[in-house]
Each structure stands twice: as C-alpha cells, then as structure tokens.
Amino acid sequence: MIITAYFLNSFQFLSADNLFYQILNILGSLFLGINFYQKKAFAGIFLQVVWGIVSLSAIFKILFN
C-alpha cells in the first residue's frame, strides 16, 4: 500500500494532501508494523509507528482544516 501511494504520488495521480493517499499510507504502515511485530523486528516497528503518526496527522489536517 505504501509503495502504491508513493507510485501514485510520484506520477501525479494523487497529491500528498489527498485523503486516499494518506489512508493508503496509514494502512500500509499498520500492516507492515504488524508484520514487523510478529518477526520481532523492533527497528521496523519504530519506523512504522512514526510513519503512521505522520499519516494520521496529515489525515486530521485534511479533515479538520
């Protein structure tokens, strides 16, 4: 999902302030975080938590700004 979002943004199909783009990012980070947790890859979990916080912040900005 994260790669799909990146592709769509890179080729200007979606902008970073598009809600669908941010939803793809947050879901992708959630699923990757779960996978990293199962594999006990804690550095990956940290990265996905940060990615999710950034995406969640962007979603709130889109919805409430």
Backbone hydrogen bonds, N-H to C=O, Kabsch-Sander energy under -0.5 kcal/mol:
donor,donor_aa,acceptor,acceptor_aa,energy
5,A,1,M,-2.6
6,Y,2,I,-2.5
7,F,3,I,-2.7
8,L,4,T,-2.8
9,N,5,A,-2.3
10,S,6,Y,-2.9
11,F,7,F,-2.1
12,Q,9,N,-1.5
13,F,8,L,-3.1
14,L,8,L,-1.7
18,N,15,S,-1.8
22,Q,18,N,-1.8
23,I,19,L,-2.4
24,L,20,F,-2.4
25,N,21,Y,-1.9
26,I,22,Q,-2.6
27,L,23,I,-2.5
28,G,24,L,-2.3
29,S,25,N,-2.4
30,L,26,I,-2.0
31,F,27,L,-2.6
32,L,28,G,-2.4
33,G,29,S,-2.3
34,I,30,L,-2.3
35,N,31,F,-2.1
36,F,32,L,-2.9
37,Y,33,G,-2.4
38,Q,34,I,-2.3
39,K,35,N,-1.6
40,K,37,Y,-1.2
41,A,36,F,-2.8
42,F,40,K,-1.2
45,I,41,A,-1.6
46,F,42,F,-2.2
47,L,43,A,-2.0
48,Q,44,G,-2.2
49,V,45,I,-2.4
50,V,46,F,-2.3
51,W,47,L,-2.6
52,G,48,Q,-2.7
53,I,49,V,-2.4
54,V,50,V,-2.4
55,S,51,W,-2.4
56,L,52,G,-3.0
57,S,53,I,-2.5
58,A,54,V,-2.1
59,I,55,S,-2.3
60,F,56,L,-2.3
61,K,57,S,-2.1
62,I,58,A,-2.5
63,L,59,I,-2.6
64,F,60,F,-2.6
65,N,61,K,-1.0
